[in-house]
């Protein structure tokens, strides 16, 4: 489906106006950071950035993290396994003992324990948790990151609106994630946390020559667009401009520019480096950052693997949440920790847990959500939701509302209204401020 | 003790001791009267072999993974995922913990009692091997050095040294009296960092030292091709114990996907292994110089541990279906 222009909703226009009012502060901060001053985020500047626009951080625990080893432990039952429950910074709320550092940040988190997405397939679960809808054969819906970039990104953003940091190699533009929003809102993938590919000027081309050819390209584009202006030509031109800006700000992607103490606090492993990079990108105005951590698909040795994986996640995530709060960014940054589904209460003969979408958990933080709370509940053995059942649609409505957007609005694509969130679902009002 | 003649090829189930919750570990007492088993319902079970007595020992707040009994048979020590060591009067009518220690941060995966009954060794996820006085429960010594989770412990039969094996296949030998590391054995064949999974898999799941101290066997999994599904082959890496050099690597003739959870050297010289995993449970038997097993017996369920009866005629397994099975290592009476 072809891309189209701005949806024209009042929320969208308002967000852009709000941003334009404080864009100078944001650019100033970005310029300092680009010069390699990793400590540029002083409280006053952080406050200005916070007012500029809402941002999103998604921690994607790939493969399906176990809710029983994280947010909803069931110790002492036949389904609970060896995992125990520990107290948190919120009296009465307990989480798994594999998350001792995260437990101390519980007052900043919100647990949704009644998730039932009714889909145990990896691919379909991924779609549900990235689009807020069950897959439909007739249409592809944009991913959360693309929607956020489209709806929240400042008008003259010089960095990609949707960045995905993965532990694996590769990288590039995942244009298909934007669906009908158009490739401009696809994710830019940073494989192994490396800077975007092809953002270094080839040695054979001098900066002078590069400037000259860009000037010529601009003249030709302008001449062409005066007669045949379309969404595609605008996107084409904007992509060049954004690429040039990206090349100028390449240092933003260099996490080694952050203070050594911060690198130590986040951990000497991929997730630590990637979460610190996420903080750096969010500080510098990127609208949506997704950090993937792999792999939680533990049909075998569920407990040993969760100890290892969550050992990385726990301290890093707690450090990141604390940093966002200390820098005044949590008020304007929605944090979502999720997977394609949870894992079975039943423990198989391989000490593993299998796919389980019927009763699992998602953790949220920021953007005024009721922190320190728990919404929904599963039964004593964790086999069913007994209170506050929600699906992917409810979660998406809640995300958008937390971000200050009317989740009932629609895009109009080729004359067809396409609601930004599943109209059969609604926001979880109880968790919204 | 002179072991009666055995014929492993005639191994058969002698008795089923049913509990119901999947079992994790098992040990006989030195007199061979009881079998102790650990279960996923956080309890230990005591089965009397010459009767139907079946008693629950409750005290752990998580899975008890490790069991050891002192040479007198009076004290059972268990270690759990709650990080606690519990002392039990093994032959009491209704055993209650006589001592509880918060011994480790995180899981305790292995315990062992010294041959003279003076020391208990414990280890697990906090990477530190600790030695305790069995009588007083006091901390005698800490042995730090492991860089990954410690999975197994074994006192040398002379009591002077202790072996500890970890997730990455490092076996450290410690001088018990001096508290120092004397050497390392490389059993890395039992470990893999899975690039696809981005996690470690494997480990020295169990160890056995032959009575003549000539051979050390380390049990686990190798050739892992899919950590998600547990696809890899059971293996026992044996070492010339004096030289510290790897010798024969025992495997299974078919490439079955299982873990070798524990091993024991029979007094007759052969090695017995308990297997469990995707391919189901097996008992396997290897001669010391041969790569492949000379006999393998299919079990009703995946085995997670084994124990050799002190008289040498029986072997017990802790199995996933909640049953501890006693196997006789010779032909069943007609």
Interface residues (C-beta under 8 A of the other chain):
Chain A: X63 X75 X76 X78 X81 X82 X83 X84 X167 X270 X294 X295 X297 X298 X299 X300 X301 X304 X305 X307 X308 X309 X347 X349 X350 X352
Chain B: X21 X22 X40 X41 X42 X61 X62 X63 X65 X80 X81 X82 X106 X107 X125 X149 X196 X197 X198 X199 X200 X201 X227 X228 X229 X230 X276 X277 X278 X301 X302 X320
